[in-house]
Amino acid sequence: MGPADVRELAAALGVRPTKQRGQNFVIDANTVRRIVRTAGVRPDDTVVEVGPGLGSLTLALLEAAAHVTAIEIDDVLAQALPETVAARLPQKADRFDLVHSDAMAVTGLPGPPPTALVANLPYNVAVPVLLHMLATFPGIERTLVMVQAEVADRLAAGPGSKVYGVPSVKANWYADVKRAGAIGRNVFWPAPNVDSGLVALVRRDPPRTAASRQEVFAVVDAAFAQRRKTLRAALAGWAGSAGAAEAALVAAGVSPQARGEALTVEEFAAVAEHKP
């Protein structure tokens, strides 16, 4: 859908994008097609989309995939989307499901298990939603999300980068992560005051470790809660004391004087294995 289509549909529904839900609707059809193309959506894919809004990306995904399930929290938008699909792509309406819910509360989906996640994620909840979906639906092999450019940089950052942090490590637990393009402000209505970026994730096996994901993530959270401190100091609360933290780090082959931003996800997993 182009700018006129989007605004006409929004007016008919009485919809005004809200900052509270981070709503910025894509009004450029070429951008929507680019997202689907960059995501590598295949004819046999079942795609889950979070925050479909007025449905521009949904329609493009339906043209490319076998099945699309959209998760929408907004009452008016959730009610309208199936009607939009039926009106504009009637031949694909039976390949579409709508889940009216907060994505963070979703633990199951109708239809076939999703193989891909493609979404224009609301800026204020992008990282928790992405991590929740990856954790909840292990069949998601490929992901492409549009997020605030700063968040895109954090997600795709590697060890040693100034913006490497909790989102970088946790996303890397599930997948290989990379920046997949930049998106300007003028393709949205309303235009946000920040640029956006595409992030591509390709699922891979998590690090081989005796520690659980929750145990590893606890180390990550502790390490970056005081990111300027050495790991010996930052992990003191997690380990019980600075001495215990040092012992765990040494046992994992990590320098107690290092900082969290220097460690790979595999090294965080090794540290978690040696918690006293």
Residue pairs with C-beta under 8 A, 6 or more apart in sequence:
1 9
1 27
1 29
1 32
1 54
1 55
1 56
1 59
2 27
2 28
2 29
3 27
3 28
3 189
5 56
6 25
6 26
6 27
6 54
6 56
6 189
7 27
7 189
9 15
9 54
9 55
9 80
9 84
10 16
10 17
10 25
10 54
13 54
13 76
13 77
13 80
14 76
15 54
15 76
15 77
17 23
17 24
17 25
17 189
17 190
21 73
21 74
21 122
21 124
22 122
22 123
22 124
22 125
23 51
23 53
23 74
23 122
24 120
24 123
24 188
24 189
24 190
24 191
24 192
25 53
25 54
25 56
25 188
25 189
26 32
26 53
26 56
26 57
26 120
26 187
26 188
27 56
27 187
27 188
27 189
28 186
28 187
29 56
29 60
31 183
31 187
32 56
32 57
32 59
32 60
33 60
34 181
35 57
35 60
35 118
35 120
35 144
35 146
35 198
36 57
36 60
36 61
36 63
36 64
36 118
38 144
38 180
38 181
38 198
38 200
39 116
39 118
39 142
39 143
39 144
39 200
40 142
40 144
41 47
41 61
41 64
41 65
41 116
41 118
42 64
42 65
43 64
43 65
43 66
44 66
44 115
45 64
45 65
45 66
45 67
45 115
45 116
46 65
46 66
46 67
46 68
46 69
46 111
46 112
46 113
46 114
46 115
46 116
47 61
47 65
47 67
47 68
47 69
47 114
47 115
47 116
47 117
47 118
48 68
48 69
48 70
48 71
48 109
48 114
48 116
48 117
48 118
48 119
48 133
48 137
48 140
49 57
49 58
49 61
49 68
49 69
49 70
49 71
49 117
49 118
49 119
50 70
50 71
50 103
50 117
50 119
50 121
50 129
50 133
51 71
51 72
51 73
51 103
51 119
51 120
51 121
51 122
52 58
52 70
52 71
52 72
52 77
52 81
53 72
53 77
53 120
54 77
54 80
54 81
54 84
55 70
55 80
55 81
55 84
55 85
55 88
57 118
57 119
57 120
58 68
58 70
58 81
58 84
58 85
58 96
59 84
59 85
59 88
59 89
61 68
61 118
62 68
62 85
62 89
62 92
62 95
62 96
63 89
63 92
65 95
65 116
66 95
66 112
67 95
67 96
67 97
67 111
67 112
68 95
68 96
68 97
69 96
69 97
69 98
69 99
69 109
69 110
69 111
69 114
70 81
70 96
70 97
70 98
70 99
71 99
71 101
71 103
71 106
72 78
72 81
72 98
72 99
72 100
72 101
73 100
73 101
73 102
73 103
75 100
78 98
78 100
79 100
81 98
82 93
82 96
82 98
85 92
85 93
85 96
86 93
97 109
97 110
97 111
99 106
99 109
99 110
103 125
103 129
103 132
103 133
104 125
104 128
104 129
104 132
106 132
106 136
107 136
109 137
113 137
113 139
114 137
114 139
114 140
115 139
115 140
115 141
115 142
116 140
116 141
116 142
116 143
116 144
117 130
117 133
117 134
117 137
117 140
117 142
117 143
117 144
117 145
118 143
118 144
118 145
119 145
119 146
120 145
120 146
121 129
121 130
121 145
121 146
121 147
122 129
123 147
123 148
123 151
123 192
123 194
126 145
126 147
126 148
126 151
127 151
127 154
127 155
127 167
130 143
130 145
130 147
130 155
130 171
131 167
131 170
131 171
131 174
133 140
133 143
134 140
134 143
134 171
134 174
134 175
134 201
134 203
135 174
135 213
138 203
140 203
141 202
141 203
142 200
142 201
142 202
142 203
143 175
143 199
143 200
143 201
143 202
143 203
144 180
144 198
144 199
144 200
144 201
145 198
145 199
145 201
146 183
146 196
146 197
146 198
146 199
147 155
147 196
147 197
147 199
148 192
148 194
148 195
148 196
148 197
149 182
149 194
149 195
149 196
149 197
150 163
150 194
151 167
151 197
152 179
152 196
152 197
152 198
152 199
153 163
153 179
153 197
154 163
154 164
154 165
154 167
154 168
155 167
155 168
155 171
155 177
155 199
156 168
156 177
156 178
156 179
156 199
157 163
157 164
157 165
157 168
158 164
158 168
159 261
159 262
159 263
159 264
160 261
160 262
161 168
161 261
162 261
164 261
165 224
165 227
165 260
165 261
166 220
166 221
166 224
168 177
169 220
169 263
169 265
169 268
170 217
170 220
171 177
171 201
172 264
172 265
173 206
173 207
173 213
173 216
173 217
173 265
174 201
174 203
174 204
174 206
175 201
175 202
175 203
175 204
176 201
176 202
176 204
177 199
177 200
177 201
178 199
178 200
179 197
179 198
179 199
179 200
180 197
180 198
180 199
180 200
181 197
181 198
182 195
182 196
182 197
182 198
183 195
183 196
183 197
183 198
184 195
184 196
185 191
185 192
185 193
185 194
185 195
185 196
188 196
206 213
207 216
207 265
207 266
207 269
209 216
209 266
209 269
209 270
209 272
209 273
210 273
211 269
211 272
211 273
211 275
215 272
215 275
216 265
216 268
216 269
216 272
218 238
218 272
219 235
219 238
219 268
219 271
219 272
219 275
220 260
220 268
222 234
222 235
222 237
222 238
223 231
223 234
223 235
223 259
223 260
223 263
223 268
224 234
224 260
224 261
225 234
226 233
226 234
227 234
227 259
227 260
227 261
228 259
229 259
230 256
230 257
230 258
230 259
231 245
231 249
231 254
231 255
231 256
231 257
231 258
231 259
231 260
231 263
231 271
232 242
232 245
232 246
232 249
232 256
232 257
233 242
233 245
234 245
234 259
234 260
235 245
235 248
235 249
235 271
236 242
236 244
236 245
238 245
238 275
239 245
239 247
239 248
239 275
239 276
240 276
244 276
245 256
246 256
247 274
247 276
248 271
248 274
248 275
248 276
249 255
249 256
249 258
249 271
249 274
250 256
251 274
252 267
252 270
252 271
252 273
252 274
253 267
253 270
254 263
254 267
254 270
254 271
263 271
